[in-house]
Amino acid sequence: MGPIFSHSRISSFENCPKQFEFRYVQKIPSESESIEAFVGKRVHEVFERLYLFAGRGMLPGIEKVVDRYHKLWEEAYDAERVRIVREGATLGFYRALGERCVRGYYLRHYPFDDGETLGLEKRVVFPLDDAGDYRMQGIIDRIVRARDGAIEVHDYKTGARVPPQRALDEDRQLALYQLGLAREYGEDRPFRLVWHFVAKDVTRVSTRTPEALEALRQTTIARIDEIRSASS
C-alpha cells in the first residue's frame, strides 16, 4: 500500500513537482517557516483551546483569550527559524495581526453557541476507492453539528486574501473532507463547508452536490495516478 495523500501533498505537486520531490520523496526537512504560517498556527491553537473550554461550559473572556495568544507566541517564536520575507513588514505587525484575528473572531462568534462541536483539529483518514488503494488524510480545524442537523466543516484562514465565491465552490480541500466525513455521518446528511477569513472578519459558505463530489473523487484519483507515475 502506497503513501497516504493529502490536499497539501497534491497541491505541492501541482505547484512545483521539484518542490514535491524534495519534500515528499527525498523528505528534505525545511529549515524554516514563514511568519505567515507561524501566525496561522498560533491563531489555530487559540481557537482550539477556546472551543475546548467553551464546550466544557468554561468560556474565557476575550482578554484571557488574547493573553493566551501572546503566551503561545512567546513560547513558540524562534528568530532563527521564522522568516519574514515581505519588505518593510515587522515582527510587531504580524503579532498585532494575529491579535486582531483573535479579537475579531471572538466578537463575531460570541457566545460560541452556533452548534455542537464534534471535533477540533481532527485528523481524518479515508479511502477514495472501495479497494483502499487511494487513501487521503487531513486535519479539520473544527467539525460542527449545526442546529438544523447539518454537518459543517470549518476552516480558519489568516491570510489577507478572500477568494471569490466561485473559487470556494470549486475548492478541493474541504470537499475532500466532506467525502471522508460522509462515511462517518451518512452520505445523505446535509453538509456545509465554512471558511473563516479571520484577518478580514469574513465568513463564506459553500455546498456540494453528489455529482460534484463524485467528480472530485474521480479527478483526485486521476491526479494521484499522475503523481505516482511521475515519482516512480
C-alpha positions in Angstrom: 0.0 0.0 0.0 1.4 3.4 -1.0 1.6 6.6 1.0 -1.4 8.4 2.2 -2.1 11.5 0.2 -3.4 14.9 1.3 -4.7 18.1 -0.3 -1.4 19.8 0.5 0.6 16.9 -0.9 -1.3 17.1 -4.2 -1.2 20.9 -4.3 2.6 20.8 -3.8 2.9 18.6 -6.9 0.6 20.8 -8.9 2.5 24.0 -7.9 6.0 22.6 -8.3 6.9 18.9 -9.0 10.5 19.6 -8.0 9.5 21.0 -4.6 7.2 18.0 -4.2 10.1 15.7 -4.7 12.3 17.5 -2.2 9.5 17.5 0.4 7.7 14.1 0.0 10.1 11.9 -2.0 13.5 12.8 -0.6 12.0 14.1 2.6 14.4 17.0 2.9 13.4 18.9 6.1 12.5 22.5 5.9 14.9 24.7 8.0 12.4 27.5 8.5 8.8 28.5 8.3 7.2 31.7 7.1 5.9 34.3 9.6 2.5 33.9 8.0 2.5 30.2 8.7 3.7 30.9 12.3 0.9 33.4 12.9 -1.7 30.9 11.4 -0.6 28.1 13.8 -0.8 30.3 16.9 -4.3 31.5 15.9 -5.4 27.9 15.3 -4.1 26.9 18.7 -6.1 29.7 20.4 -9.3 28.8 18.6 -8.9 25.1 19.5 -8.4 25.9 23.2 -11.3 28.4 23.1 -13.8 25.8 21.8 -12.4 23.2 24.1 -13.2 25.4 27.2 -16.5 26.7 25.7 -17.6 23.0 25.3 -17.0 22.5 29.0 -19.1 25.5 29.9 -16.0 27.4 30.9 -16.0 30.2 28.2 -13.0 32.5 28.9 -13.3 36.3 28.5 -11.8 38.0 25.4 -8.7 39.4 27.3 -7.9 36.0 28.6 -8.0 34.6 25.1 -5.8 37.4 23.8 -3.4 36.8 26.6 -3.2 33.1 25.7 -2.4 34.1 22.1 0.6 36.1 23.3 1.8 33.4 25.6 1.7 30.8 22.8 3.5 33.3 20.5 6.3 33.8 23.1 6.7 30.1 23.8 6.9 29.1 20.1 8.8 32.1 18.5 12.3 31.3 17.3 14.1 34.1 15.4 16.5 31.7 13.9 13.7 29.7 12.2 10.8 32.0 11.5 11.4 34.2 8.4 9.9 37.5 7.3 10.2 38.0 3.5 7.7 40.8 3.0 9.7 44.0 2.6 9.1 46.6 5.4 7.0 44.2 7.5 8.0 44.0 11.1 7.5 41.2 13.7 5.3 43.6 15.6 3.0 43.9 12.6 2.5 40.2 12.4 2.0 39.8 16.1 -0.7 42.5 16.1 -2.3 40.9 13.0 -2.7 37.7 14.9 -4.2 39.5 17.9 -6.7 41.3 15.6 -7.7 37.9 14.1 -8.4 36.5 17.6 -10.3 39.6 18.8 -12.4 39.9 15.6 -13.3 36.2 15.6 -14.2 36.3 19.3 -16.5 39.3 19.0 -18.2 37.9 15.9 -18.9 34.4 17.3 -19.5 35.1 21.0 -21.1 33.2 22.9 -20.0 30.3 20.7 -23.3 28.5 20.6 -23.6 28.0 16.8 -23.9 24.3 17.1 -22.3 21.2 18.8 -18.5 20.9 18.3 -17.8 17.3 17.2 -14.1 17.6 16.6 -11.2 20.1 16.9 -8.0 19.8 14.9 -9.3 16.3 14.0 -7.2 14.1 11.8 -9.3 12.1 9.3 -8.1 9.2 7.1 -10.3 7.8 4.4 -10.2 5.9 1.1 -11.4 7.4 -2.2 -12.0 3.9 -3.7 -13.5 0.6 -2.4 -10.2 -1.2 -2.5 -8.4 1.4 -0.4 -5.6 2.0 -2.9 -6.2 5.7 -2.8 -6.1 7.0 0.8 -6.4 10.6 1.9 -5.8 12.3 5.2 -6.2 15.8 6.6 -6.6 17.9 9.7 -10.0 19.5 10.1 -10.0 22.7 12.1 -13.5 22.2 13.5 -16.4 19.9 12.8 -19.8 21.1 13.9 -23.3 19.7 14.1 -25.4 22.8 13.3 -28.8 23.4 14.9 -30.5 22.3 11.7 -28.7 18.9 11.8 -26.2 19.7 9.0 -22.6 18.7 9.5 -20.3 21.7 9.0 -16.6 21.6 8.1 -14.9 24.8 9.4 -11.6 26.1 8.3 -9.7 29.2 9.6 -7.7 31.3 7.2 -5.4 34.1 8.5 -4.2 35.3 5.1 -5.3 38.7 3.7 -7.0 37.3 0.5 -10.6 36.3 0.4 -11.2 34.2 -2.8 -14.3 34.8 -4.9 -17.3 32.6 -4.1 -16.9 30.7 -7.4 -13.4 29.6 -6.3 -14.7 28.4 -3.0 -17.4 26.5 -4.7 -14.7 24.6 -6.5 -12.3 24.3 -3.5 -10.9 20.7 -3.2 -9.7 20.6 0.4 -12.9 20.9 2.4 -14.9 19.0 -0.2 -12.5 16.1 0.2 -13.0 16.3 4.0 -16.7 16.1 3.3 -16.1 12.8 1.4 -14.3 11.4 4.4 -16.8 12.6 7.0 -19.8 11.4 5.0 -18.6 7.8 5.6 -19.0 8.5 9.4 -22.1 10.7 9.5 -24.0 9.4 6.5 -24.0 10.1 2.7 -27.5 11.6 2.9 -26.8 14.1 5.7 -26.5 17.7 4.5 -23.1 19.3 4.8 -21.8 22.8 4.7 -18.3 23.9 4.0 -17.4 27.0 6.1 -14.3 29.3 5.7 -13.5 31.9 8.3 -11.2 34.6 6.8 -10.3 36.0 10.2 -7.9 38.7 9.1 -10.8 40.2 7.1 -13.6 39.2 9.5 -15.4 37.5 6.6 -17.2 34.1 6.6 -18.0 32.2 3.4 -20.1 29.1 3.0 -20.3 26.5 0.1 -22.2 23.3 -0.5 -21.6 20.4 -2.9 -23.9 18.3 -5.0 -23.5 14.5 -5.0 -22.4 14.8 -8.7 -19.7 17.4 -7.8 -18.4 15.1 -5.0 -18.2 12.1 -7.4 -16.4 14.2 -10.0 -14.0 15.4 -7.3 -13.3 11.8 -6.2 -12.5 10.8 -9.8 -10.3 13.7 -10.5 -8.4 13.3 -7.3 -7.8 9.6 -8.1 -6.5 10.6 -11.5 -4.2 13.2 -10.0 -2.8 10.6 -7.6 -2.1 8.3 -10.5 -0.3 11.1 -12.2 1.9 11.8 -9.1 2.7 8.1 -8.7 3.8 7.9 -12.4 6.0 10.9 -12.0 7.5 9.6 -8.8 8.2 6.1 -9.9 
